[in-house]
């Protein structure tokens, strides 16, 4: 099968690219908005360009790893965020090709107190969340057989993410102030890529929405403490309330996702978040 991976230069796209070598029965095509070795330039906001690429390369499956993920900038420019998070998804969906799409915990309100299930009501409170939810809806309208993976707190050795930022601050500063009243689960992009490949290689195509993060629960404070501990950095970490931090855009207070459905459907074992963090730090 010919498989298209969009957003191949991002955290998840890079992991998909690395893991693709373990799946030689497929032919992979990698695209992003800028040129790189081994990938093509594709503007997924251009419907004609998307449809032409899919036809030319006889794509049998699209894995959409591209997204507008800057939460604060999305609040300032929701039009641009919607262009990539919603309309571009519709462009891919209308090719009539099988599709796996990546969404987010931000489609929920963030005020829950138990892990969110796929069937729970959505209620996004940010521009980022609204545009990602719109992308889900447009995708399922145009391509009801699609698969959607919602995830949260993504990090990897690549790109910009919380782990790399805390490592840099931990080396530069004597003290870090980190919120402890926002709860979720870190997700190693390598683990999410593995889950996506499990869906691709499954004997049946299991359409629907699935939640995926690593196992366990922590706060951003806990996450930071563990990052520095495993890295041997001695920077002091001080827990603070969200109200003490100058967020331009509200963050979810509780964004834990229930993963029972993805585990039972695809028969995958999900690593505990501290173990995955150790694996990531070794690679870095």
Secondary structure, DSSP 8 states (H G I E B T S, - for coil): -EEEEESTTSHHHHHHHHHGGG-TTSEEEEEESS--TT-EE--TT-HHHHHHHHHHTT-SEEEE------HHHHHH-HHHHHIIIIIHHHHHHTT--EEEEEEEGGGS-SB-SS-B-TTS-----SHHHHHHHHHHHHHHHH-TT-EEEEE-SEE-SSSS-HHHHHHHHHHH-SEEEEESS-EE--EEHHHHHHHHHHHHHSSS---EEEE---BS-EEHHHHHHHHHHHHT---EEEEE-GGGS--SS---SB--B--HHHHHHH-----BHHHHHHHHHHH-
